[in-house]
Amino acid sequence: MSIPQRTALVTGGNRGLGAAIARFLHDAGHRVIITHTPGNSTIDQWQHAQAAQGYAFAAYGVDVSDYESAQELARRMYVDGYRIDILVNNAGITRDATLRTMDKSGWDAVLRTNLDSMFNVTKPFLDPMLERGWGRIINVSSINGSKGQFGQTNYSAAKAGVHGFTKALAQEVARKGVTVNTVSPGYLATEMVMAVREDVRQKIVDAIPVGRLGQPAEIAALVTFIASEAAAFMTGSNVAMNGGQHMS
Ligand code: CAA
């Protein structure tokens, strides 16, 4: 049976977990488009480096925390002829601080980028998926949305919200060929995790039963399965992959 080529959009697909997901979806035969933050001056260089390794990625700048910016992205992509079948809401940030020291801007930035983005980016791509009767929406949450994390009231709240969004939307579109799922990665060897203070990070790694950080490719393989034809019966799920650090 031949596998149809789909078009996938991965937000924040130029680094960390997003880049691994983009590459895996490409390896699975899909056409892949990534988004990056607007004004990223190194994106051309990044695209060339990827192309040299056989990965042809179209790239668009968008501020996922901004509704208008996401609408504009969808318009530009439509004009350029892209129809999105697989949406991976991956872009996210951290602004770690205990609640006592967190300021309003650190709260707002994380909620807007990590949670408002679910609405902003999903909204313009949903109707076309429903019209075509096929779609995969995969929302990237985190272990810390399930277990909470010292220093991450903002991030844990947003990432817990991601799965609430997933479950509600999954019900709304289940009859229309569109699945909506959450993946909840644990601590991965990415820049985001490497930015955690070394002593704090070491304590976290010590608490992971498999004894190491995860690889972005391990999560990307999971996302690629959820995006496949074979995963049509899976919707509203939250799939954890965290080295045994949190079992629920
Ligand atoms: N539980 C209980 N107490 C803790 C604790 C914990 N998990 N962590 C720290 N404390 C205690 C410390 O022992 C310390 O106590 P004393 O004052 O009695 O010594 C006190 O709280 C202050 O701790 P810190 O020195 O860590 O405080 P800080 O203000 O210097 O740093 C912080 C605060 C920046 C939030 C830091 O604790 C931190 O980086 N924590 C880790 C946050 C984290 O895991 N981020 C994940 C980023 S990656 C990501 O988010 C991806 C993903 O999805 C997994």
Residues whose N, C-alpha, C, O or C-beta is under 5 A from the ligand:
A	BS01	CAA	T94 D96 A97 T98 S141 S142 I143 Q149 F150 G151 P185 G186 Y187 M192 V193 V196 R197 V200
